[in-house]
Amino acid sequence: MNSTVWVIVGALLVVAGATTFLLNWRRRKPAFALTGTFLLSLGVLGVVTGMLLTDPKTSKVEALKTGGIAAGAIVALYALWLNDRRRRVEEQRQRVERDRHELESARTEHDRERVSDERFARAVELLGHETSQVRVGALLALVGLARSRPEYTQTVLDVLCSCLRQPFKHTRYNLVESGQRPKWALDGDENDHELQVRLTALRLITDLLPSGEDAPAYDLDLTGAVLEYVNFSGKTIGTLTLRWAKLYRSTSLSGCRVLGSAWFTGAKVWGWFNAAGLDCHARVWFSGFEANWQVDLTGATFRGDHKFSGATFHDALKLGGATFAVPPDLSEVSVRGDLDLTATGLDADKAAGMTVALGRETRLPSHCVVERRDGGVGVVVPQR
């Protein structure tokens, strides 16, 4: 076979192979594309060999060898294309699998949210049940939801606080207000069952509140609440609202961190009020605050604005070691028990006018003294 025949046959095979490859490549048929590649490689073999045979100096063996190399290059290019195609198919498969997994995760999360919403709605509905055991169970269900889904914690705390804001009265509170210290045993009051529900709600609020410097801060709105045995010691709170609240027996805020404002406006306390080491990062309002027993603010820190106007302390007030970032106005404060005012950040002029009981232990900063006034009361005045 002479060189011309080699070139003609090879050219025909090149055209046939290229056509077959392109048509089946567009149709995504790799098997037929392989046939086209095979024809194309034979055509290239024929064309290259024929062209080399036109040179008398080139032997048939060298011509066939060179043509074979060219044909092999075509096959190698096809193999590279096929490998790239498989890689892209695998990437697409992985992308589809990832999208499917994300969709499944989103569907699962949606189902969890739906179940959580249903649990929350059902628990809130049961809070209105006439049986106290059912209401306690509803409270526990809400707290369980908050623990499994932390994003519900603030909402659950709001619901628990709303339960405690409901009007409530118990005969034991009348005894406490009269200066007695009744025993814990329930005394047959018609509100005994409701008292158990309220004590459970308060305990669950305490359990949900975190502690530590990096803990999240949740708000508590206990405006007008009637509370007994409050213990938020060492807890971290956002905004604490106890406006017009009534606090019985003992209230402990020892070591508590309040990152938002703390509102005690008009609150009344019958029992110990222990806030030693209280750390308030924002404003603190004690306007109209009334405590019938000892109030301990030893070592407390007040970093923001504060107000004590109209506050009345029928027993001791301890502010030893407390720190005020802004000098407090104590001119309208009345203390009828022992007083320890050795705090840091006090201003003698702003403490002037504070009334104290004569005959009781009174510890004042060096720049303040007690001056006796008519009526048997003492008034804090600046040291001149």
Secondary structure, 3 states (H helix, E strand, C coil): CCHHHHHHHHHHHHHHHHHHHHHHHHCCCHHHHHHHHHHHHHHHHHHHHHHHHCCCCCCHHHHHHHHHHHHHHHHHHHHHHHHHHHHHHHHHHHHHHHHHHHHHHHHHHHHHHHHHHHHHHHHHHHCCCCCHHHHHHHHHHHHHHHHHCHHHHHHHHHHHHHHHCCCCCCHHHHHHHCCCCCCCCCCCCCCHHHHHHHHHHHHHHHHHCCECCCCCCEEEECCCCEEEEEECCCEEEEEEECCCCEEEEEEECCCCEECCCEECCCCEEEEEEECCCCEECCCEECCCCEECCCEECCCCEECCCEECCCCEECCCEECCCCEECCCCCCCCCEECCCEECCCECCCHHHHCCCEEECCCCEECCCCEEEEEECCCEEEEEECC
